Amino acid sequence: MSDVRLALFELFAELGRAPAPEEVAERAGISAPEVRDAYEALHDGHVIVLHPETRDLWMAHPFSAVPTAYRTHIGEREWFANCIWDALGICALLDGDGTVHTECADCGEPLSLAVRGGEVHGEGVAHFLVPAAHFWDDIGFT
């Protein structure tokens, strides 16, 4: 299972998108059905999130497998994130200077934050509706 986890995150970082189970299988040296079984175990352990209806990869924090309002750019690469916290976390995870683009949840105005040398530059307020201790109660909402 750790080989699948490592392959998933490496490929996500390299590709700028969620890798297909077949890509993860090739990197991990196992079959796609074994990847799907590992995904279920990783989901149960709160490592990744599978879509509740399709069981496709939905989130591998800080990465989002689906388009969101949070995009992180580092150099020429771009990733979707699940929230502002995750968008900034991509820069931290990849140890890169980057820019996070989103929009104001209240008025819809575009917002950007720069990450340089591990510091966030820009203005804004992040509001978390759910206390961190309850994120996994409904991770899709959080």
C-alpha positions in Angstrom: 0.0 0.0 0.0 2.9 2.4 0.7 4.2 1.8 -2.8 0.8 2.9 -4.2 0.7 5.9 -2.0 4.2 7.0 -3.0 3.5 6.4 -6.7 0.2 8.3 -6.5 1.7 11.4 -4.9 4.8 11.4 -7.1 2.7 11.2 -10.3 0.3 13.8 -9.1 3.2 16.2 -8.5 4.9 15.4 -11.8 1.8 15.4 -14.0 -0.2 18.3 -12.5 -3.3 16.0 -12.6 -4.6 12.9 -11.0 -2.9 9.9 -12.5 -5.0 7.0 -13.9 -4.9 3.8 -11.8 -3.0 2.2 -14.7 -0.3 4.9 -14.4 0.0 4.3 -10.6 0.0 0.5 -11.2 2.9 0.8 -13.7 4.9 3.1 -11.3 4.2 0.8 -8.3 4.8 -2.4 -10.2 1.4 -3.9 -9.5 -1.9 -4.4 -11.4 -4.7 -1.7 -11.7 -7.1 -3.8 -9.6 -4.5 -3.9 -6.8 -4.2 -0.1 -7.0 -8.0 0.2 -6.6 -7.9 -2.1 -3.6 -5.1 0.0 -2.1 -7.1 3.1 -2.8 -9.9 1.7 -0.7 -7.6 1.1 2.1 -6.0 4.5 1.8 -9.5 6.0 1.8 -10.4 4.1 4.9 -7.2 5.5 6.6 -8.1 9.1 5.6 -5.0 9.3 3.3 -7.0 9.9 0.1 -10.7 10.5 -0.6 -12.6 8.5 -3.1 -15.8 9.9 -4.6 -18.7 8.3 -2.7 -20.6 7.3 -5.8 -18.0 6.4 -8.4 -15.1 5.4 -6.1 -12.8 7.3 -8.4 -10.0 9.4 -6.8 -11.4 12.7 -5.6 -8.7 14.1 -3.3 -5.2 13.3 -2.4 -4.5 16.2 0.0 -3.3 18.7 -0.9 -4.2 17.8 -4.5 -7.7 17.7 -6.0 -8.4 15.2 -8.7 -11.3 17.4 -10.0 -11.3 21.1 -11.0 -11.9 23.5 -8.2 -11.7 27.2 -7.5 -8.2 26.8 -6.1 -5.3 26.6 -8.5 -1.6 26.5 -7.6 1.1 27.5 -10.1 4.7 26.7 -9.7 6.8 27.5 -12.7 5.0 26.1 -15.8 3.0 23.5 -13.8 -0.5 23.9 -12.3 -2.5 21.8 -9.8 -6.0 22.0 -8.5 -6.4 22.1 -4.7 -9.4 21.4 -2.4 -9.2 24.6 -0.5 -6.9 27.6 0.2 -5.1 25.6 2.9 -4.3 22.8 0.4 -3.4 25.3 -2.4 -0.8 26.8 -0.2 0.2 23.3 1.0 1.1 22.3 -2.6 3.9 25.0 -2.5 5.0 23.6 0.8 4.9 20.0 -0.3 6.8 20.7 -3.5 9.1 23.2 -1.8 8.5 25.7 -4.5 7.7 29.4 -5.0 4.4 29.7 -6.6 1.1 31.6 -6.9 -2.3 30.5 -5.7 -5.3 31.8 -7.6 -8.9 31.7 -6.3 -11.8 34.0 -5.9 -13.5 35.7 -3.0 -16.3 33.4 -1.7 -18.4 36.5 -0.9 -18.1 38.7 -4.0 -16.4 36.5 -6.7 -13.5 38.9 -7.2 -10.3 37.1 -8.3 -7.7 36.7 -5.5 -4.0 35.7 -5.8 -1.4 34.9 -3.2 2.3 34.5 -3.8 4.5 32.1 -2.0 8.1 33.0 -1.9 10.7 31.4 0.3 8.0 29.7 2.3 6.2 32.9 3.1 2.7 33.9 1.9 2.4 37.4 0.3 -0.9 39.0 -0.5 -4.1 40.0 1.3 -7.1 38.0 2.2 -8.9 36.2 5.0 -9.2 32.4 5.2 -12.3 31.3 7.1 -12.8 27.7 8.0 -16.4 26.8 8.6 -15.7 23.5 10.2 -13.2 23.0 13.1 -10.2 20.9 12.0 -11.3 18.1 14.4 -14.4 17.6 12.3 -13.0 17.9 8.8 -13.4 14.2 8.1 -17.1 14.2 9.3 -17.8 15.4 5.7 -14.6 16.0 3.9 -16.3 16.8 0.6 -18.0 19.8 2.3 -15.0 20.8 4.4 
